[in-house]
């Protein structure tokens, strides 16, 4: 029930009904609305100042995530730069020591990677897209580094294999021959000293006093070490690997045994005249894939160019009769 208000009229000395004019009602209403709006404005201002909005919270979360991503990318980029520097150093060393070519300068590498189109592309994208592009680029570099590591590891294996091959190839004379006067018979058709008939002489004959050391001419494994009734007498055959094989005949005594691994320059026996021989000497053969070749072309490790030219002449103009 609506309350009715009265007031005492001093003029009429009577209580009369209180009637509020319309303008007063309107004034009170608008005053209330203004006060409410002002209060709401203050509350909202304080709320926005001290309480973050959902949009601001989302923006802050995205910023924190982007910052975390950038820090991770920066750390990864630093690691990749260190690995790339290491690879470039190895690359330069490979060029310098293996191929004997000038490595690509660092300035040239920088020019090749700094393409203008890439900078224009980066300038046109926002921070989030830039982070994604950087992540893709770094992942690509990581994959390339792994591939490059595998490539260099393969090169190292090839280099080690090449070193082993170079050590295995026959490259020195089987007996000490500094004066180049011990080659008595060369490779080719010679007169058999026993039967007096032409016969293919498949090696070189080195004359030397009995007991002179005989050396392995390349690294390898001894496959035969014993007496041969077919003519070589006490002889040694070494499998040098990579298709190479060397034979040493007519020894007075053998030092090595079958299955033993020997190194180039290691003594494997001593000069003698066992088997079909007319005097103390070392019969030396080089085989490639089972085929006999002239051993004179495998003395490059202990001869100068002048000595090599001289020994070629000695081997080609030596005695027409072999010693075995």
C-alpha positions as CSV (number, residue, x, y, z in Angstrom):
1,X,0.0,0.0,0.0
2,X,1.4,3.4,-1.0
3,X,2.2,5.7,1.8
4,X,0.7,9.2,1.7
5,X,2.6,12.0,3.3
6,X,1.1,15.1,5.0
7,X,2.5,18.3,6.1
8,X,1.2,21.1,8.5
9,X,0.3,24.2,6.7
10,X,0.9,27.2,9.0
11,X,-1.3,29.5,6.9
12,X,-4.4,27.4,7.1
13,X,-3.4,25.7,10.4
14,X,-4.3,22.4,8.9
15,X,-2.6,19.1,7.8
16,X,-2.6,18.9,4.1
17,X,-1.6,16.2,1.6
18,X,2.0,16.5,0.3
19,X,2.1,16.6,-3.5
20,X,5.5,16.5,-5.3
21,X,5.6,18.5,-8.5
22,X,6.5,16.7,-11.7
23,X,9.6,18.8,-12.3
24,X,10.9,17.9,-8.9
25,X,10.3,14.2,-9.6
26,X,12.1,14.6,-13.0
27,X,15.0,16.4,-11.3
28,X,15.4,13.8,-8.7
29,X,15.3,11.0,-11.3
30,X,18.0,12.5,-13.5
31,X,20.1,13.3,-10.5
32,X,19.9,9.6,-9.5
33,X,20.8,8.4,-13.0
34,X,23.8,10.8,-13.2
35,X,25.0,9.7,-9.8
36,X,24.6,6.0,-10.8
37,X,26.4,6.5,-14.1
38,X,29.3,8.4,-12.4
39,X,29.6,5.7,-9.7
40,X,29.6,3.0,-12.4
41,X,32.3,4.9,-14.4
42,X,34.5,5.1,-11.3
43,X,34.0,1.4,-10.5
44,X,34.7,0.3,-14.1
45,X,37.8,2.5,-14.3
46,X,39.2,1.0,-11.1
47,X,38.3,-2.5,-12.3
48,X,40.1,-2.0,-15.6
49,X,43.1,-0.5,-13.8
50,X,43.6,-3.2,-11.2
51,X,41.7,-6.2,-12.7
52,X,42.9,-7.3,-16.2
53,X,40.2,-7.9,-18.8
54,X,39.8,-11.3,-20.5
55,X,41.3,-9.8,-23.7
56,X,44.3,-8.4,-21.8
57,X,44.8,-11.7,-20.1
58,X,44.8,-13.5,-23.4
59,X,47.2,-11.0,-24.9
60,X,49.5,-11.3,-21.9
61,X,49.4,-15.1,-22.2
62,X,50.2,-14.9,-25.9
63,X,53.1,-12.5,-25.2
64,X,54.5,-14.7,-22.5
65,X,54.3,-17.7,-24.9
66,X,56.0,-15.8,-27.7
67,X,58.7,-14.6,-25.4
68,X,59.3,-18.1,-24.2
69,X,59.4,-19.3,-27.9
70,X,61.8,-16.5,-28.8
71,X,64.1,-17.4,-25.9
72,X,64.1,-21.1,-27.0
73,X,64.8,-20.1,-30.6
74,X,67.6,-17.8,-29.5
75,X,69.2,-20.6,-27.5
76,X,68.8,-23.0,-30.4
77,X,70.1,-20.4,-32.9
78,X,73.3,-20.0,-30.7
79,X,73.9,-23.7,-30.6
80,X,73.4,-24.0,-34.4
81,X,75.8,-21.2,-35.0
82,X,78.4,-23.0,-32.9
83,X,77.8,-26.2,-34.8
84,X,77.9,-24.4,-38.1
85,X,81.2,-22.8,-37.2
86,X,82.6,-26.2,-36.3
87,X,81.4,-27.7,-39.6
88,X,82.9,-24.7,-41.5
89,X,86.2,-25.3,-39.8
90,X,86.2,-29.0,-40.7
91,X,85.1,-28.1,-44.2
92,X,88.1,-25.7,-44.6
93,X,90.4,-28.4,-43.2
94,X,89.1,-30.9,-45.7
95,X,89.5,-28.5,-48.6
96,X,93.0,-27.6,-47.4
97,X,94.4,-31.0,-46.5
98,X,92.6,-33.3,-49.0
99,X,91.7,-31.3,-52.1
100,X,94.4,-28.6,-51.8
101,X,91.9,-26.0,-52.8
102,X,91.1,-22.6,-51.3
103,X,88.1,-22.8,-49.0
104,X,85.1,-20.6,-49.5
105,X,85.7,-17.3,-47.6
106,X,83.3,-16.4,-44.7
107,X,82.3,-13.2,-46.5
108,X,81.2,-15.2,-49.5
109,X,79.2,-17.5,-47.3
110,X,77.5,-14.4,-45.8
111,X,76.6,-13.0,-49.2
112,X,75.1,-16.3,-50.3
113,X,72.8,-16.4,-47.3
114,X,71.7,-12.8,-47.1
115,X,69.2,-12.6,-50.0
116,X,67.2,-9.4,-50.2
117,X,63.9,-11.2,-50.9
118,X,64.2,-13.0,-47.6
119,X,64.6,-9.7,-45.7
120,X,61.6,-8.2,-47.5
121,X,59.6,-11.3,-46.6
122,X,60.5,-11.0,-43.0
123,X,59.7,-7.3,-42.8
124,X,56.1,-8.0,-44.2
125,X,55.0,-10.5,-41.5
126,X,54.0,-10.0,-37.9
127,X,55.7,-11.2,-34.8
128,X,53.9,-14.5,-34.5
129,X,54.4,-15.4,-38.1
130,X,58.1,-14.4,-37.8
131,X,58.4,-16.8,-34.9
132,X,56.9,-19.6,-36.9
133,X,59.2,-18.8,-39.9
134,X,62.2,-18.7,-37.6
135,X,61.2,-22.1,-36.1
136,X,60.9,-23.6,-39.6
137,X,64.3,-22.1,-40.7
138,X,66.0,-23.4,-37.6
139,X,64.5,-26.9,-38.0
140,X,65.7,-26.8,-41.6
141,X,69.2,-25.8,-40.5
142,X,69.2,-28.6,-37.9
143,X,68.3,-31.2,-40.5
144,X,71.1,-29.8,-42.8
145,X,73.6,-30.0,-40.0
146,X,72.7,-33.6,-39.3
147,X,73.1,-34.4,-42.9
148,X,76.4,-32.5,-43.1
149,X,77.7,-34.4,-40.0
150,X,76.8,-37.7,-41.7
151,X,78.6,-36.5,-44.9
152,X,81.7,-35.6,-43.0
153,X,81.7,-38.8,-41.1
154,X,81.6,-40.6,-44.4
155,X,84.5,-38.6,-45.6
156,X,86.5,-39.4,-42.5
157,X,85.8,-43.1,-43.1
158,X,86.9,-42.7,-46.7
159,X,90.1,-40.9,-45.6
160,X,90.9,-43.6,-43.1
161,X,90.2,-46.3,-45.7
162,X,92.4,-44.4,-48.1
163,X,95.2,-44.2,-45.5
164,X,95.0,-47.9,-45.0
165,X,95.0,-48.5,-48.7
166,X,98.1,-46.3,-49.2
167,X,99.9,-48.2,-46.4
168,X,99.0,-51.5,-48.0
169,X,100.1,-50.8,-51.6
170,X,103.7,-52.1,-52.2
171,X,105.8,-49.0,-52.3
172,X,109.4,-49.9,-51.3
173,X,112.1,-52.3,-52.5
174,X,112.2,-55.7,-50.7
175,X,115.9,-55.4,-49.9
176,X,118.1,-52.4,-49.1
177,X,119.3,-51.1,-52.5
178,X,120.5,-47.5,-52.0
179,X,123.1,-47.8,-54.8
180,X,120.5,-49.4,-57.2
181,X,123.0,-52.1,-58.1
182,X,121.2,-55.2,-56.9
183,X,118.6,-55.7,-59.6
184,X,120.0,-58.6,-61.6
185,X,117.0,-59.4,-63.8
186,X,113.9,-57.5,-64.7
187,X,110.3,-58.3,-65.5
188,X,109.6,-59.9,-68.9
189,X,110.9,-62.6,-71.2
190,X,114.3,-64.0,-69.9
191,X,116.4,-67.1,-70.4
192,X,115.8,-69.8,-67.9
193,X,119.1,-70.4,-66.1
194,X,118.4,-74.1,-65.7
195,X,116.8,-75.1,-69.0
196,X,118.3,-72.3,-71.2
197,X,114.9,-71.6,-72.9
198,X,113.0,-68.3,-73.1
199,X,110.5,-68.0,-70.2
200,X,108.4,-65.2,-68.8
201,X,110.1,-63.8,-65.7
202,X,107.2,-62.5,-63.6
203,X,109.2,-60.5,-61.1
204,X,112.5,-58.8,-60.2
205,X,115.6,-60.6,-58.9
206,X,117.6,-58.7,-56.3
207,X,121.1,-60.0,-55.7
208,X,122.4,-59.8,-52.1
209,X,124.6,-61.7,-49.8
210,X,122.9,-64.6,-48.0
211,X,121.3,-63.4,-44.8
212,X,120.4,-59.9,-46.1
213,X,117.1,-58.9,-44.5
214,X,114.0,-58.9,-46.8
215,X,111.3,-56.4,-45.9
216,X,107.5,-56.4,-46.4
217,X,106.8,-53.8,-49.1
218,X,103.3,-53.0,-47.8
219,X,101.0,-53.7,-44.9
220,X,99.1,-57.0,-45.1
221,X,98.5,-60.5,-43.8
222,X,100.9,-63.4,-44.5
223,X,98.9,-66.1,-46.4
224,X,101.9,-68.4,-47.2
225,X,105.1,-68.9,-45.4
226,X,107.0,-72.1,-46.2
227,X,108.9,-74.2,-48.7
228,X,107.7,-74.4,-52.4
229,X,108.8,-77.4,-54.4
230,X,107.8,-75.7,-57.6
231,X,110.8,-73.4,-57.6
232,X,110.5,-70.6,-55.1
233,X,112.0,-72.6,-52.2
234,X,111.4,-70.9,-48.9
235,X,109.0,-68.1,-49.8
236,X,106.4,-65.7,-48.3
237,X,103.2,-64.5,-49.9
238,X,101.5,-61.4,-48.4
239,X,97.9,-60.4,-49.1
240,X,98.1,-56.7,-48.9
241,X,94.4,-56.2,-49.5
242,X,92.6,-54.0,-52.1
243,X,93.6,-56.6,-54.8
244,X,97.3,-56.4,-54.1
245,X,99.5,-59.4,-53.3
246,X,103.3,-59.7,-53.0
247,X,105.6,-62.7,-53.2
248,X,109.2,-63.1,-51.9
249,X,111.2,-66.2,-52.9
250,X,114.4,-68.2,-52.3
251,X,114.8,-67.2,-48.6
252,X,117.4,-68.9,-46.5
253,X,115.1,-68.5,-43.5
254,X,111.6,-67.3,-42.9
255,X,110.7,-65.1,-40.0
256,X,106.9,-64.8,-40.2
257,X,104.1,-67.3,-40.2
258,X,100.8,-67.7,-42.0
259,X,98.1,-65.5,-40.6
260,X,100.5,-63.0,-39.2
261,X,99.8,-59.3,-39.9
262,X,102.9,-57.3,-41.0
263,X,103.7,-53.7,-41.6
264,X,105.6,-52.1,-44.5
265,X,109.4,-52.2,-43.7
266,X,109.1,-55.1,-41.3
267,X,111.6,-58.0,-41.7
268,X,109.9,-61.1,-43.0
269,X,112.9,-63.2,-43.8
270,X,116.5,-63.3,-45.1
271,X,118.0,-63.7,-48.6
272,X,119.1,-67.2,-49.6
273,X,119.2,-69.5,-52.6
274,X,116.6,-72.2,-51.8
275,X,114.5,-73.8,-54.5
276,X,115.3,-73.4,-58.2
277,X,118.0,-70.7,-57.8
278,X,121.5,-70.2,-59.2
279,X,122.7,-67.9,-56.4
280,X,121.6,-65.9,-53.4
281,X,118.9,-63.5,-54.3
282,X,115.3,-62.4,-53.6
283,X,112.8,-63.1,-56.3
284,X,110.0,-60.4,-55.8
285,X,106.6,-60.3,-57.5
286,X,103.6,-57.9,-57.3
287,X,100.2,-59.2,-58.2
288,X,97.0,-57.1,-58.8
289,X,93.8,-59.0,-58.8
290,X,95.7,-62.2,-59.5
291,X,97.7,-60.7,-62.4
292,X,101.5,-60.3,-62.3
293,X,102.7,-56.7,-62.9
294,X,106.2,-55.2,-63.1
295,X,107.2,-54.4,-59.5
296,X,109.6,-51.6,-60.7
297,X,106.6,-49.3,-60.8
298,X,105.9,-49.7,-57.1
299,X,109.1,-48.2,-55.6
300,X,107.9,-44.6,-55.4
301,X,108.2,-44.4,-51.6
302,X,112.0,-44.7,-51.3
303,X,113.2,-43.4,-54.6
304,X,113.7,-39.9,-56.0
305,X,112.5,-39.2,-59.6
306,X,116.1,-39.5,-60.8
307,X,116.6,-42.8,-59.0
308,X,113.3,-44.1,-60.3
309,X,114.4,-43.2,-63.9
310,X,117.7,-45.0,-63.3
311,X,116.1,-48.1,-61.9
312,X,113.7,-48.3,-64.8
313,X,116.7,-48.4,-67.2
314,X,118.5,-51.0,-65.0
315,X,115.5,-53.3,-64.9
316,X,114.9,-53.0,-68.7
317,X,118.6,-53.5,-69.7
318,X,119.6,-56.0,-67.0
319,X,120.8,-59.5,-67.5
320,X,118.9,-61.5,-70.2
321,X,119.1,-64.5,-67.9
322,X,117.2,-64.7,-64.7
323,X,118.6,-66.2,-61.5
324,X,115.6,-68.6,-61.0
